[in-house]
């Protein structure tokens, strides 16, 4: 393999590592913009511990944020950590991200106080801990 081939492979690998995190960030931004534009209260999409109706939040809460500052506090570390996971751990990245995503929400549902919990901070901390 020549240097040029290696460079092309590395470039493809980097681009691949950017795709899912970019979609994730765009979705979070779009959901928050939609909620702001239409003055929606998205808190009900958060995790509400130990109640059956709060289980949906395990899947949806990382996409819901209380304001622009909350969103922009989560997006950069989430994006960078996700890219790093996919780039440096390509064989186990997607499974690991999926389990971190589910387990952080599940732990909040099991152990947190009974209020709605929103945001991607748990996922961010899980990704950083893995890295």
N, C-alpha and C positions, 0 to 999 in steps of 0.2 A: 504494500500500500504506500503510495507516495504521500508527500507532505500535503499536496493539494487535496488528495482524496481524504486524508485525515481531517483537514480543515473543513471540508464539505460535510463530513460525517458529524463533526463537532457542532457545526452550524445547524444542521438538521436536528441534532439532539437538543440544542438550546431552544430552537424555535418550538419543538415539541413540548419542552418543559414550560413554555410560556402560554400555551393555548388554554389549558383548563383553568389555571389561576386567572387569566385575563377574562374568561367567561364568568368565573365566580365573582370577580370584582365588578364587572359590568352588571351582573344580575343584582348584586347588593346595591349598587349605585342606582340602577333603574327602579328597583323596588322602593328605595327611600325617596327618590324623586317623585315617583307616582303617589306615594303616601302624602308627601308634602304638598304636591300640586292639588290633590283632591281633599286635603285636610282629613286624612284617615287616621284612626287610632289603631295602629297595628299591634299594640301590646297584647291583645288577645291571641296573637300568633306566637307568643312566647311560651316558654315552659312554665307550667303551673304545677308545682310539686305535689305528688301523691294524689292527684285527681285524674281520673280517666281522660277528661277533656283536655288536660294539660300535656298529655303524651304527644299530641300532634306537634307541639312546640319543640320536641326533641329534633324534629326534622326542619322546622321552619325558623326557629329562634335565631340562628346565626345570620339570617338574612334580614332581620328586623333590628333597627337602631332607633334610639330615642331622639336623635338630632344629628345635624351635620357633623358636629365636633365628635360625637360618639362614633359615627361612621368613619370619619377620617382618622380616628385613633386606631381603628381596627384594620382598615384596608392596607396600609403599607406593610405592617408586619405579617398580615395574612398572605398577601401577595408574595412577598419575599420568601417566607417560610415554605409556602406551597411550591414555588419554583425550585427552591433548594431541595425539597423532598423529591420532586420528580427528576431533577437533574442528577443529584448525587445517589439516589436510591431507586433507580428506575424499575428494578424487579419487584420491589415491595411497596413502592410509593402509593399507588392507588388504593391497595388494600389497607395500608396503614392510615392514610388520610381518612378513608371511609370509617374505620374503627375508631379513630380519634374523634371524628365528627359525632358518631353515635354515642360513644361512651361518655363524652363530656356532657351531652344532653341528658343521658340516662342518669349520670351521677347527680346532676342538678335536680332532676325529677325525684330522685330517691332521697337526697340529703338536704336540699336547700330549704330556706324558710318559705312559707306559703304566700308568695307574691309572684307576679309574672316576671320572668327572667328573659332578657333579650340580649342580642349582640353575639359577636364571634370571639370574644376574649378567651373563652374556654378552649375553643379550637386553636386559637393562636398559641396559647400556653402549651397545649398538647403537642402541637407541631414543633415548637421550640424545644420542648423537653425531649422529643424523639431525636431531633437533630443533635 
